[in-house]
Amino acid sequence: MTTRRTFISTAALGVVTAAVHSPLARAQARTMQTRAIPSTGERLPVIGMGTSGSFEVGPGDEREALREVLARFLAGGGTLIDTAPTYSIAEDALGELLRDAGTRDRCFIATKLSGVSGREAGLAQFASTLSSLGTDRVELLQVHNLGDWKTQLAVARELKTQGKVKYVGLTHYVDRAHDALAEAVAASKPDFLQINYSVTQRAAEKRVLPLARDLGVAVLANRNFDDGALFARVAGKAVPAWAVEAGITSWAQLFLKFALSNPAVTVVIPATGKPQRQTDNLRAGVGPTLDAKRRSALIASVE
């Protein structure tokens, strides 16, 4: 399978060599775009970070690389990190790295109630999550993939009243679940929803994203690279000239800017375990997104 490394241009690779506290990193932190959470007006940097797969690693070289991934993410202006107790050991890995770096308070942690049924199971899972993460609260607690969603959303809201959770949400990740997610969101009006959205996965534009705008629900967009398939689609292709002229130096930046060009999207959450890719992702949060003409041109280039 074609790897993303093929598509990071020489210009972007030059950025990778800079230390995380370089002038560039500080500039990124100053200029990262932010968007408001509709329910409160609190603003979030538009580039977040997922942990599915990338943080599911034990001690060793891969875990050590994640220290740099996290450091670059925070130095580049990111705050929102999305995880789940069912991502094997991702919460444990994230908790260890945050404790070691002393950076928990710089993060907006979004986790989930996942794969459980019933109030007591939800509360027990959340207690385990807090232990894994080494914290006494999280910023966002989501009901993963609508599992037992009415009961678990009530659990999340109960925890919110206790001050252990700041926001609540509902999630899914496949097109066939969009109608069910939209119906649940319309019925419950959570602070956040999370759904798949990318250049080739645009079904959320039909119902989910317009609903989020209408109801004032923040949106986390997952699967921004279509699980890596987008990079295979552009194998051997140079980044379009119009993108280079706009300061976009990689396909990854283009794909993330595409998702962010929908005004309903609050934050994108690409996952990576590679420091240089983290630097590349962060660059997508700087500068303008794509207008309608460039969105259409990008869609044509991958279809």
C-alpha positions as CSV (number, residue, x, y, z in Angstrom):
1,M,0.0,0.0,0.0
2,T,1.3,3.4,-0.9
3,T,2.5,5.3,2.1
4,R,1.9,8.9,2.9
5,R,5.6,9.6,3.0
6,T,5.7,9.6,-0.8
7,F,3.4,12.7,-0.9
8,I,5.1,15.1,1.5
9,S,6.9,17.6,-0.6
10,T,10.5,18.8,-0.2
11,A,9.2,22.0,1.3
12,A,7.2,20.2,4.0
13,L,10.1,17.9,4.7
14,G,12.2,21.0,5.4
15,V,9.8,22.0,8.1
16,V,10.1,18.6,9.7
17,T,13.7,19.2,10.6
18,A,12.9,22.2,12.7
19,A,12.7,21.8,16.5
20,V,9.3,21.9,18.0
21,H,10.2,25.2,19.8
22,S,11.5,26.8,16.6
23,P,10.2,30.2,15.3
24,L,8.0,28.2,12.8
25,A,6.4,26.2,15.6
26,R,5.7,29.3,17.5
27,A,4.3,31.0,14.4
28,Q,2.0,28.0,13.9
29,A,0.7,28.3,17.4
30,R,-0.1,31.9,16.8
31,T,-1.8,31.4,13.5
32,M,-3.7,28.1,13.8
33,Q,-7.3,28.8,12.9
34,T,-9.9,28.2,15.6
35,R,-13.6,27.6,15.5
36,A,-16.3,28.0,18.1
37,I,-18.2,25.3,19.9
38,P,-21.7,26.5,19.2
39,S,-23.2,25.6,22.6
40,T,-20.7,27.8,24.5
41,G,-18.6,29.9,22.1
42,E,-15.4,28.3,23.4
43,R,-12.9,28.1,20.5
44,L,-10.9,25.1,19.4
45,P,-7.9,24.9,17.1
46,V,-9.1,23.3,13.8
47,I,-6.5,20.5,13.7
48,G,-7.0,17.9,16.3
49,M,-5.4,14.4,16.7
50,G,-6.9,10.9,16.7
51,T,-5.4,8.0,18.5
52,S,-7.0,5.0,16.9
53,G,-4.2,2.8,15.6
54,S,-1.5,5.3,16.1
55,F,-1.5,5.2,19.9
56,E,-2.2,1.5,20.2
57,V,1.4,0.7,20.9
58,G,3.3,-0.5,23.9
59,P,6.7,0.6,25.3
60,G,9.5,0.8,22.7
61,D,10.5,2.9,19.7
62,E,6.9,3.5,18.5
63,R,5.9,4.8,22.0
64,E,9.0,7.0,22.0
65,A,8.1,8.5,18.6
66,L,4.7,9.4,20.1
67,R,6.4,11.7,22.6
68,E,7.6,13.8,19.7
69,V,4.2,13.5,18.0
70,L,2.5,14.9,21.1
71,A,5.2,17.6,21.6
72,R,4.8,18.8,18.0
73,F,1.0,18.8,18.2
74,L,1.0,21.0,21.3
75,A,3.8,23.3,20.1
76,G,2.0,23.7,16.7
77,G,-1.2,24.9,18.4
78,G,-3.3,21.8,18.6
79,T,-5.3,20.9,21.7
80,L,-8.1,18.3,20.9
81,I,-7.1,14.7,21.2
82,D,-9.7,12.0,20.4
83,T,-9.4,8.6,22.0
84,A,-11.6,5.7,23.3
85,P,-11.3,2.9,25.9
86,T,-11.8,0.4,23.1
87,Y,-8.8,1.5,21.2
88,S,-6.8,-1.2,23.0
89,I,-4.1,0.6,25.0
90,A,-4.4,4.0,23.4
91,E,-5.8,5.7,26.5
92,D,-3.0,4.2,28.6
93,A,-0.3,5.4,26.1
94,L,-1.8,8.9,26.0
95,G,-2.1,9.1,29.7
96,E,1.6,8.0,30.2
97,L,2.8,10.6,27.7
98,L,0.8,13.4,29.2
99,R,2.0,12.6,32.7
100,D,5.6,12.4,31.6
101,A,5.4,15.7,29.7
102,G,3.2,17.5,32.3
103,T,0.9,18.7,29.5
104,R,-2.5,17.4,30.5
105,D,-3.8,20.9,31.2
106,R,-2.9,22.0,27.7
107,C,-5.2,19.4,26.1
108,F,-8.8,19.1,25.2
109,I,-9.4,15.4,25.7
110,A,-12.3,13.8,23.9
111,T,-13.0,10.2,24.8
112,K,-16.0,7.8,24.7
113,L,-18.4,5.5,26.3
114,S,-17.8,2.5,24.1
115,G,-19.2,-1.0,23.7
116,V,-21.0,-0.9,27.1
117,S,-24.7,-1.3,27.9
118,G,-26.4,0.0,31.0
119,R,-25.7,2.9,33.4
120,E,-23.5,1.1,35.8
121,A,-21.3,-0.3,33.0
122,G,-21.0,3.2,31.6
123,L,-19.9,4.7,34.9
124,A,-17.4,1.9,35.5
125,Q,-15.9,2.3,32.1
126,F,-15.6,6.1,32.6
127,A,-13.8,5.5,35.9
128,S,-11.4,3.2,34.2
129,T,-10.8,5.8,31.5
130,L,-9.9,8.5,34.1
131,S,-7.4,6.1,35.6
132,S,-5.8,5.3,32.3
133,L,-5.6,8.9,31.3
134,G,-4.4,10.0,34.7
135,T,-6.9,12.8,35.1
136,D,-10.0,13.6,37.1
137,R,-12.1,14.9,34.2
138,V,-12.3,15.1,30.4
139,E,-13.4,17.9,28.2
140,L,-15.7,15.8,25.9
141,L,-17.4,12.4,26.5
142,Q,-19.0,10.9,23.5
143,V,-21.2,7.8,23.0
144,H,-19.3,5.7,20.5
145,N,-21.1,4.6,17.4
146,L,-24.5,5.1,19.0
147,G,-24.1,2.1,21.3
148,D,-26.9,2.1,23.9
149,W,-26.9,5.8,23.1
150,K,-29.9,6.9,25.1
151,T,-28.6,5.4,28.4
152,Q,-25.0,6.3,27.8
153,L,-25.8,9.9,26.8
154,A,-27.7,10.2,30.0
155,V,-24.6,8.8,31.9
156,A,-22.5,11.4,30.1
157,R,-24.8,14.2,31.1
158,E,-24.9,13.0,34.6
159,L,-21.1,13.2,34.7
160,K,-21.3,16.7,33.2
161,T,-23.5,17.9,36.1
162,Q,-20.8,16.5,38.4
163,G,-18.0,18.5,36.7
164,K,-16.2,15.4,35.4
165,V,-17.2,16.1,31.8
166,K,-17.5,19.5,30.1
167,Y,-19.3,18.5,26.8
168,V,-21.2,15.5,25.6
169,G,-21.5,14.0,22.1
170,L,-22.5,11.2,19.8
171,T,-20.3,9.5,17.2
172,H,-20.3,7.2,14.2
173,Y,-17.8,6.6,11.3
174,V,-19.7,5.0,8.3
175,D,-22.1,6.4,5.7
176,R,-24.8,3.8,6.5
177,A,-25.2,5.2,10.0
178,H,-25.7,8.8,9.0
179,D,-29.5,8.7,9.2
180,A,-29.4,7.1,12.6
181,L,-26.9,9.6,13.9
182,A,-28.9,12.5,12.5
183,E,-32.1,11.2,14.2
184,A,-30.3,10.7,17.5
185,V,-28.7,14.2,17.3
186,A,-32.1,15.8,16.4
187,A,-33.7,14.1,19.4
188,S,-31.0,14.8,22.0
189,K,-29.1,17.9,20.8
190,P,-25.7,17.1,22.2
191,D,-22.8,19.6,22.2
192,F,-20.9,17.6,19.6
193,L,-21.3,14.9,17.0
194,Q,-18.5,13.0,15.3
195,I,-18.7,11.6,11.8
196,N,-16.6,10.5,8.8
197,Y,-15.9,13.2,6.2
198,S,-13.3,13.4,3.5
199,V,-12.9,14.2,-0.2
200,T,-14.2,10.8,-1.2
201,Q,-16.6,10.3,1.8
202,R,-19.0,13.3,1.4
203,A,-22.3,11.7,2.4
204,A,-22.3,13.8,5.6
205,E,-23.0,16.8,3.4
206,K,-26.5,15.5,2.7
207,R,-28.0,15.5,6.2
208,V,-25.6,15.3,9.1
209,L,-23.6,18.5,8.5
210,P,-26.6,20.7,7.7
211,L,-28.3,19.4,10.8
212,A,-25.3,20.2,12.9
213,R,-25.4,23.8,11.6
214,D,-29.1,24.2,12.1
215,L,-29.0,22.8,15.7
216,G,-25.7,24.5,16.8
217,V,-23.8,21.2,17.3
218,A,-20.0,21.1,17.0
219,V,-18.6,18.5,14.5
220,L,-15.5,16.4,14.8
221,A,-14.6,15.0,11.3
222,N,-12.9,11.6,11.3
223,R,-11.4,9.4,8.6
224,N,-10.2,12.5,6.8
225,F,-7.8,10.4,4.7
226,D,-10.3,7.6,4.1
227,D,-8.1,5.3,6.1
228,G,-5.1,6.1,3.9
229,A,-6.9,5.2,0.6
230,L,-6.7,8.9,-0.5
231,F,-3.0,8.7,-0.8
232,A,-3.2,5.7,-3.0
233,R,-5.5,7.6,-5.3
234,V,-2.9,10.3,-5.9
235,A,0.1,8.0,-6.1
236,G,2.6,9.5,-8.5
237,K,0.7,12.8,-8.8
238,A,2.2,16.2,-7.9
239,V,0.3,18.5,-5.6
240,P,-1.7,20.7,-8.0
241,A,-0.1,24.0,-9.0
242,W,-3.0,26.0,-7.7
243,A,-2.4,24.5,-4.3
244,V,1.3,25.2,-4.3
245,E,0.6,28.8,-5.2
246,A,-1.6,29.0,-2.2
247,G,1.2,27.7,0.1
248,I,-0.2,24.1,0.3
249,T,2.8,21.7,0.2
250,S,1.3,18.2,0.5
251,W,-1.7,16.2,-0.4
252,A,-2.4,15.6,3.3
253,Q,-2.8,19.4,3.9
254,L,-5.1,19.5,0.9
255,F,-7.3,16.7,2.2
256,L,-7.6,18.3,5.6
257,K,-8.3,21.7,4.2
258,F,-11.1,20.1,2.1
259,A,-12.8,18.8,5.3
260,L,-12.3,22.1,7.0
261,S,-13.8,24.0,4.1
262,N,-17.2,22.9,5.1
263,P,-18.3,25.5,7.7
264,A,-20.1,22.9,9.8
265,V,-16.8,21.1,10.6
266,T,-15.3,22.3,13.9
267,V,-12.2,20.2,14.1
268,V,-10.6,17.4,12.0
269,I,-8.9,14.6,13.9
270,P,-6.2,12.8,11.7
271,A,-4.3,10.1,13.5
272,T,-0.5,9.6,13.1
273,G,2.4,8.0,14.9
274,K,5.0,9.8,12.8
275,P,6.4,13.2,14.0
276,Q,7.0,14.5,10.5
277,R,3.4,13.7,9.5
278,Q,2.2,15.6,12.6
279,T,4.1,18.7,11.5
280,D,2.5,18.3,8.0
281,N,-1.0,17.9,9.4
282,L,-0.7,21.0,11.5
283,R,0.2,23.1,8.5
284,A,-3.3,22.5,7.2
285,G,-4.7,24.6,10.0
286,V,-2.8,27.7,8.9
287,G,-4.2,29.9,6.1
288,P,-7.4,29.8,4.2
289,T,-9.4,26.6,3.4
290,L,-10.7,25.8,-0.1
291,D,-13.3,27.7,-2.0
292,A,-16.0,25.9,-4.1
293,K,-13.9,25.9,-7.3
294,R,-10.8,24.4,-5.5
295,R,-13.0,21.9,-3.7
296,S,-14.4,20.7,-7.1
297,A,-10.9,20.6,-8.6
298,L,-9.6,18.4,-5.7
299,I,-12.6,16.1,-6.0
300,A,-11.9,15.6,-9.7
301,S,-8.2,14.8,-9.0
302,V,-9.0,11.9,-6.8
303,E,-12.0,10.4,-8.6
